[in-house]
Amino acid sequence: MAIINAFYSKHPRAQRYHTSTKCGPGSEIPKKNKMQGRGGLKHCTECAKLNKESR
């Protein structure tokens, strides 16, 4: 698993940004909807957990 640059969905209902290649919700975002950065959103709890476990 890799920690990657933050990304989020440009979908108006997006609530979290993602930073893990193994994150389920993050991997479901279609490539056309992925935006780089945090988008002013909170960090995904699954990504935070996966990132912590990988250290």
C-alpha positions as CSV (number, residue, x, y, z in Angstrom):
1,M,0.0,0.0,0.0
2,A,1.2,3.5,-0.8
3,I,0.5,6.9,0.7
4,I,-0.2,9.1,-2.2
5,N,-0.9,12.8,-2.9
6,A,-4.3,13.8,-1.6
7,F,-7.3,13.7,-4.0
8,Y,-11.1,14.1,-3.7
9,S,-14.2,13.7,-5.9
10,K,-15.5,16.8,-7.6
11,H,-19.0,15.4,-7.0
12,P,-21.0,18.0,-5.0
13,R,-21.8,15.5,-2.3
14,A,-18.1,14.6,-1.6
15,Q,-17.3,14.8,2.1
16,R,-13.7,13.5,2.4
17,Y,-10.3,13.6,0.7
18,H,-8.2,10.4,0.2
19,T,-4.5,9.5,0.5
20,S,-4.3,5.7,0.3
21,T,-4.3,3.4,-2.7
22,K,-6.1,0.8,-0.7
23,C,-9.1,2.9,0.4
24,G,-12.4,1.4,-0.7
25,P,-14.4,4.7,-1.1
26,G,-11.4,6.4,-2.7
27,S,-10.9,3.7,-5.3
28,E,-14.6,4.0,-6.3
29,I,-14.2,7.6,-7.5
30,P,-14.1,7.5,-11.3
31,K,-10.9,8.9,-12.8
32,K,-12.9,11.7,-14.6
33,N,-14.1,12.9,-11.2
34,K,-10.8,12.9,-9.3
35,M,-9.3,16.2,-8.3
36,Q,-5.9,16.8,-6.8
37,G,-5.7,18.3,-3.4
38,R,-7.9,18.3,-0.3
39,G,-10.7,20.5,-1.6
40,G,-11.4,21.9,1.9
41,L,-12.7,18.5,2.9
42,K,-11.9,16.3,6.0
43,H,-9.4,13.4,5.7
44,C,-11.1,10.0,5.0
45,T,-11.0,7.9,8.2
46,E,-10.2,4.7,6.3
47,C,-7.2,6.4,4.6
48,A,-6.0,7.7,7.9
49,K,-6.2,4.2,9.4
50,L,-4.5,2.6,6.5
51,N,-1.7,5.2,6.4
52,K,-1.1,4.7,10.2
53,E,-0.9,0.9,9.8
54,S,1.7,1.2,7.0
55,R,4.2,3.2,9.0
